[in-house]
Amino acid sequence: MRMQAKKIAEAALFMSPEPLTVNEIVKVTGVESVPVALKLIEDLVKEFNSRDSALEIVNDNGKYLMRVK
């Protein structure tokens, strides 16, 4: 379930025209809590940074978005 939730979070961040709150990520992924969603985001940020991607996930005033570096 956790890998599936991480994939859903990644897709939601990629497709969303607006930054997403942690609560929106909780809702879309179906995870049980904000701390779990924050861990998913943290893991995604690390993955994107480690693979030298042209995309990045950033925290913009408590909301998360995926953008071109």
JODAUR-V571812 format. One record per residue. N is the residue number from 1. RES is the residue in three letters. PSI is psi in whole degrees, 0 to 359 (none if undefined). Layout:
n=N res=RES psi=PSI
n=N res=RES psi=PSI
//
This chain:
n=1 res=MET psi=321
n=2 res=ARG psi=317
n=3 res=MET psi=320
n=4 res=GLN psi=317
n=5 res=ALA psi=321
n=6 res=LYS psi=320
n=7 res=LYS psi=320
n=8 res=ILE psi=318
n=9 res=ALA psi=316
n=10 res=GLU psi=314
n=11 res=ALA psi=319
n=12 res=ALA psi=316
n=13 res=LEU psi=322
n=14 res=PHE psi=318
n=15 res=MET psi=338
n=16 res=SER psi=129
n=17 res=PRO psi=345
n=18 res=GLU psi=153
n=19 res=PRO psi=148
n=20 res=LEU psi=140
n=21 res=THR psi=164
n=22 res=VAL psi=321
n=23 res=ASN psi=324
n=24 res=GLU psi=321
n=25 res=ILE psi=321
n=26 res=VAL psi=313
n=27 res=LYS psi=313
n=28 res=VAL psi=327
n=29 res=THR psi=336
n=30 res=GLY psi=12
n=31 res=VAL psi=162
n=32 res=GLU psi=346
n=33 res=SER psi=166
n=34 res=VAL psi=315
n=35 res=PRO psi=324
n=36 res=VAL psi=317
n=37 res=ALA psi=320
n=38 res=LEU psi=323
n=39 res=LYS psi=319
n=40 res=LEU psi=314
n=41 res=ILE psi=316
n=42 res=GLU psi=316
n=43 res=ASP psi=319
n=44 res=LEU psi=318
n=45 res=VAL psi=314
n=46 res=LYS psi=317
n=47 res=GLU psi=313
n=48 res=PHE psi=321
n=49 res=ASN psi=324
n=50 res=SER psi=335
n=51 res=ARG psi=11
n=52 res=ASP psi=49
n=53 res=SER psi=156
n=54 res=ALA psi=348
n=55 res=LEU psi=156
n=56 res=GLU psi=157
n=57 res=ILE psi=126
n=58 res=VAL psi=154
n=59 res=ASN psi=119
n=60 res=ASP psi=93
n=61 res=ASN psi=45
n=62 res=GLY psi=1
n=63 res=LYS psi=150
n=64 res=TYR psi=141
n=65 res=LEU psi=156
n=66 res=MET psi=134
n=67 res=ARG psi=167
n=68 res=VAL psi=138
n=69 res=LYS psi=none
//
